[in-house]
Amino acid sequence: MSQLTKERYWKENLKYLFILLSIWFLVSFGFGIILVDELNKIKLGGFKLGFWFAQQGSIYVFIILILIYVVLMNRLDKKYNLNE
């Protein structure tokens, strides 16, 4: 694998990481802490939505983001012929 190919691979990998971690930050910090008062006006299954994001939602979103990352990395590995 050439140096240029390695740089492209890592650039795409870091782009994916930045996007996914930004989403996680928005959900966990933004929805769970900053916007909690606004979200608490909405009920989800009998619980206030802000409380739900702080206690449950951010964990679920994190797990979904991990699965998305796995799929994206598998595609990226195939694109650069790194699949094992």
C-alpha positions as CSV (number, residue, x, y, z in Angstrom):
1,M,0.0,0.0,0.0
2,S,1.5,3.3,-1.1
3,Q,1.9,6.3,1.3
4,L,-0.7,8.2,-0.7
5,T,-3.2,5.4,-0.4
6,K,-2.6,5.2,3.4
7,E,-3.2,8.9,3.7
8,R,-6.5,8.7,1.8
9,Y,-7.6,5.8,3.9
10,W,-6.9,7.6,7.1
11,K,-8.4,10.8,5.9
12,E,-11.7,9.0,5.1
13,N,-11.5,7.1,8.4
14,L,-11.1,10.4,10.4
15,K,-13.9,12.0,8.5
16,Y,-16.2,9.1,9.5
17,L,-15.0,9.4,13.1
18,F,-15.6,13.1,13.3
19,I,-19.1,12.9,11.9
20,L,-20.2,10.0,14.1
21,L,-18.6,11.5,17.2
22,S,-20.3,14.9,16.4
23,I,-23.7,13.1,16.3
24,W,-23.0,11.4,19.6
25,F,-21.9,14.7,21.2
26,L,-25.1,16.4,19.9
27,V,-27.3,13.6,21.3
28,S,-25.6,13.0,24.6
29,F,-24.5,16.6,25.5
30,G,-26.9,18.6,23.4
31,F,-30.1,16.7,24.0
32,G,-29.3,15.3,27.4
33,I,-28.0,18.5,29.0
34,I,-28.3,21.7,27.0
35,L,-31.8,21.1,25.4
36,V,-33.2,19.0,28.2
37,D,-35.8,21.7,29.3
38,E,-37.2,22.0,25.8
39,L,-37.2,18.3,25.3
40,N,-38.9,17.6,28.6
41,K,-42.0,19.2,27.2
42,I,-42.4,16.1,25.0
43,K,-43.4,12.7,26.5
44,L,-42.0,9.4,25.3
45,G,-43.6,6.3,26.8
46,G,-44.6,8.3,29.9
47,F,-41.2,9.8,30.4
48,K,-40.0,13.2,29.5
49,L,-37.9,13.1,26.3
50,G,-35.0,15.1,27.8
51,F,-34.8,12.7,30.7
52,W,-35.0,9.7,28.3
53,F,-32.1,11.1,26.2
54,A,-30.0,11.7,29.3
55,Q,-30.7,8.2,30.7
56,Q,-31.3,5.9,27.7
57,G,-31.3,7.6,24.4
58,S,-27.7,8.6,24.2
59,I,-26.7,4.9,25.0
60,Y,-28.9,3.6,22.2
61,V,-27.6,6.2,19.8
62,F,-24.0,5.3,20.7
63,I,-24.7,1.6,20.0
64,I,-26.3,2.4,16.7
65,L,-23.3,4.7,15.8
66,I,-20.9,1.8,16.6
67,L,-22.8,-0.4,14.2
68,I,-22.8,2.3,11.5
69,Y,-19.0,2.7,12.0
70,V,-18.5,-1.0,11.5
71,V,-20.4,-1.0,8.3
72,L,-18.6,2.1,7.0
73,M,-15.2,0.7,7.9
74,N,-16.0,-2.6,6.2
75,R,-16.8,-0.6,3.0
76,L,-13.7,1.5,3.4
77,D,-11.5,-1.6,3.8
78,K,-13.0,-3.2,0.7
79,K,-12.5,0.1,-1.2
80,Y,-8.8,0.1,-0.4
81,N,-8.4,-3.7,-0.6
82,L,-7.7,-4.1,3.1
83,N,-10.4,-6.7,3.9
84,E,-9.1,-9.7,5.6
